[in-house]
Amino acid sequence: MSADQKETLGFQTEVKQLLHLMIHSLYSNREIFLRELISNAADACDKLRYRALDDDSLFEGDSELRVEIEFDAEARTVTVRDNGIGMSRDDVIANLGTIARSGTAEFLKQLSGEQQKDAKLIGQFGVGFYSSFIVADEVTVRTRLAGSERSAGTQWVSRGEGEFTIEPIELERHGTEIRLALKSDAAEFADEYRLRALVRKYSDHIDLPVQMQKVEEQEGEDGEKSSVVSWETVNEAQALWTRPKGELSDDDYKAFYKHIAHDFTDPLSWSHNKVEGKLEYTSLLYVPARAPFDLYQREGVRGLKLYVQRVFIMDDAEQFLPLYLRFVKGVIDTRDLSLNVSREILQQDPQVEKLKSALTKRVLDMLKKLAKEPERYQEFWNQFGSVLKEGPAEDYANREKIAELLRFSTTHTDSAVQDQSLADYVGRMKEGQQKIYYLVADSFNAARHSPHLEIFRKKGIEVLLLSDRVDEWLMSHLSEFDGKALVDVAKGDLDLGDVEDEEEKKAQEESAKAKQALVDRLKEQLGERVAQVRVTHRLTDSPACVVLDEHDMGFQMRRLMEAAGQPVPESKPILEINPDHPLIARLEGLEGEAFDRLGEVLLDQAIIAEGGQLDDPAAYVKRLNALLVG
Ligand SMILES: Nc1ncnc2c1ncn2[C@@H]1O[C@H](COP(=O)(O)OP(=O)(O)OP(=O)(O)O)[C@@H](O)[C@H]1O
């Protein structure tokens, strides 16, 4: 150890930003620093316990893993110490100078500068170690990797202002000690009662003793008083999921959620189950109240904490839930896997598949239960609905259960809020209606004003209005609900089933016949631009619309794939005309160039109304202007 080995290094830019923000926006919730430090200490002990399964010399003779908390009111310091895995010098630089989590830069971009909003966002992100600087002027970390030489210790010191120093030190114990020199206005945390209360609040459910010193006055035989200091465990120190449900309060469950999910917000719901029999496992699964910022990122954090017979094995074990339930947080503890299981083994082990299907069922049941409370379910849906919509495609076996959980906007409410279930829709179906109708568009407004809805509105038939990116994908895997086919109103022939009576159908056939000559002329003129021209009765206000063949890829999916640079199969729209519209009557009376012009304009407008793009917009504008001039 020599002074010249001391180095001063700068924080990564993102850390500086994060620190600045945290110190200013989390001011009203400062105590969480202790939760974060204890949480990290517990994780470090879990890691050591796991590594020591192979090599118990790593314990260095000290296998009673624990966290110790000390304070000094006069010096205004709080120290959190663990005998967990510890860190090497490189670990320290990597972990305490940068933000390793992917997506952080993205996260920081989302910050608005408004304190309240940002405080919420930062809560989702999980503040971790850096939260020390909310209460401390200076933080000193002394750490040594378990199993390394005494001289391989590292001391890291920072005032959180852009730099830290790092130097080698000699350390007797492995593990990590974090000492906070508290700010003058945070002196309250160097207080025994405050600390004890916080330890209980934040770490009762952790399977690790958190200890504080107890000072007792003792009278010796000679009558002299002396004080004896001993370590006393302050928390329950029992893994929460191993305790019987009856013993646990909602607050216990909530506190545990915050520990494992690094989230400030209470969860929306949870499900705690102990299963014995063919499969043996305990699971505790949570539905968070807010989506994490990386929910849609490929490399986003997902998965459960895996324990085998109470021994922590890994975080983010993704194999136990399907992707469409990636928002679920929680713990799975099982006897059905071996202690030396690895990510690679998890991918092949048949037990894992069984556990996955059992846990999937648990989550779907939990959501079903949550759906009985519409307001809370709506909170869930607004955050995670579009993820759940991936379900029917990914998990065919459960698609009916998932279908019951879906919520949509519909013409019944005409609101962008997706709060109507398929069962609600079926309950409102008109007499004679055999199908569930839906429409997919790029936005809610485009869907709501689509010409395809005209006949449905006139007849009072409800249509689901879909505008999430995933909707067409969802619908291509959901062909039926409750024995009723789901039908895209922009595809194929319009069939309203028995809602229309024979007379209406006859009248439609006759008006189609009467317009046959016009249809033929129009088809000839539009040529390759359309697959077909036909008369429709789906329109009441618009002169024309485009539809697709029943088996064609939908407009929305086509645009998404094109945008992603994927090849899309060639397909042409079918132009449908409204025989009762004055523009169609006018078209019928036109000849030559005037006919051509109006015909093309009708097709272009139908494409625009459906949300599509014109190949040659300038030509459209020219034609339209020519028509306007007359
Ligand atoms: N007591 C400790 N012992 C060993 N390593 C630690 C300890 N505290 C922190 N670390 C290391 O520093 C890293 C960063 O910690 P930090 O609390 O900032 O983030 P995190 O725990 O990974 O994530 P989160 O943001 O969810 O809290 C940890 O992942 C861990 O590797």
The ligand as an SDF file (V2000), in Angstrom:
LIG
                    3D

 31 33  0  0  0  0  0  0  0  0999 V2000
  -22.2300   -4.5510   -0.6650 N   0  0  0  0  0  0  0  0  0  0  0  0
  -21.8110   -4.8970   -1.8730 C   0  0  0  0  0  0  0  0  0  0  0  0
  -21.0300   -5.9840   -2.0500 N   0  0  0  0  0  0  0  0  0  0  0  0
  -20.6070   -6.3660   -3.2710 C   0  0  0  0  0  0  0  0  0  0  0  0
  -20.9190   -5.7100   -4.3940 N   0  0  0  0  0  0  0  0  0  0  0  0
  -21.6750   -4.6110   -4.3050 C   0  0  0  0  0  0  0  0  0  0  0  0
  -22.1630   -4.1430   -3.0430 C   0  0  0  0  0  0  0  0  0  0  0  0
  -22.8820   -3.0190   -3.2840 N   0  0  0  0  0  0  0  0  0  0  0  0
  -22.8610   -2.8300   -4.6060 C   0  0  0  0  0  0  0  0  0  0  0  0
  -22.1390   -3.7630   -5.2290 N   0  0  0  0  0  0  0  0  0  0  0  0
  -21.8780   -3.9050   -6.6600 C   0  0  0  0  0  0  0  0  0  0  0  0
  -22.1250   -2.6760   -7.2960 O   0  0  0  0  0  0  0  0  0  0  0  0
  -23.1170   -2.8320   -8.3110 C   0  0  0  0  0  0  0  0  0  0  0  0
  -23.9240   -1.5830   -8.4390 C   0  0  0  0  0  0  0  0  0  0  0  0
  -24.7650   -1.4400   -7.3280 O   0  0  0  0  0  0  0  0  0  0  0  0
  -26.0930   -0.6160   -7.4300 P   0  0  0  0  0  0  0  0  0  0  0  0
  -26.7760   -0.6940   -6.1430 O   0  0  0  0  0  0  0  0  0  0  0  0
  -25.7860    0.7430   -7.9310 O   0  0  0  0  0  0  0  0  0  0  0  0
  -26.9020   -1.3010   -8.5800 O   0  0  0  0  0  0  0  0  0  0  0  0
  -27.6030   -2.7420   -8.5920 P   0  0  0  0  0  0  0  0  0  0  0  0
  -27.7540   -3.2610   -7.2200 O   0  0  0  0  0  0  0  0  0  0  0  0
  -26.8990   -3.5770   -9.5960 O   0  0  0  0  0  0  0  0  0  0  0  0
  -28.9770   -2.3830   -9.2730 O   0  0  0  0  0  0  0  0  0  0  0  0
  -30.1720   -1.5270   -8.7320 P   0  0  0  0  0  0  0  0  0  0  0  0
  -30.1440   -0.2860   -9.5440 O   0  0  0  0  0  0  0  0  0  0  0  0
  -31.3000   -2.3810   -9.0700 O   0  0  0  0  0  0  0  0  0  0  0  0
  -29.9930   -1.3160   -7.2710 O   0  0  0  0  0  0  0  0  0  0  0  0
  -23.8960   -4.0580   -7.9000 C   0  0  0  0  0  0  0  0  0  0  0  0
  -24.5050   -4.6870   -9.0010 O   0  0  0  0  0  0  0  0  0  0  0  0
  -22.8040   -4.9220   -7.2750 C   0  0  0  0  0  0  0  0  0  0  0  0
  -22.1000   -5.6120   -8.2840 O   0  0  0  0  0  0  0  0  0  0  0  0
  1  2  1  0
  2  3  1  0
  2  7  2  0
  3  4  2  0
  4  5  1  0
  5  6  2  0
  6  7  1  0
  6 10  1  0
  7  8  1  0
  8  9  2  0
  9 10  1  0
 10 11  1  0
 11 12  1  0
 11 30  1  0
 12 13  1  0
 13 14  1  0
 13 28  1  0
 14 15  1  0
 15 16  1  0
 16 17  2  0
 16 18  1  0
 16 19  1  0
 19 20  1  0
 20 21  2  0
 20 22  1  0
 20 23  1  0
 23 24  1  0
 24 25  2  0
 24 26  1  0
 24 27  1  0
 28 29  1  0
 28 30  1  0
 30 31  1  0
M  END
$$$$
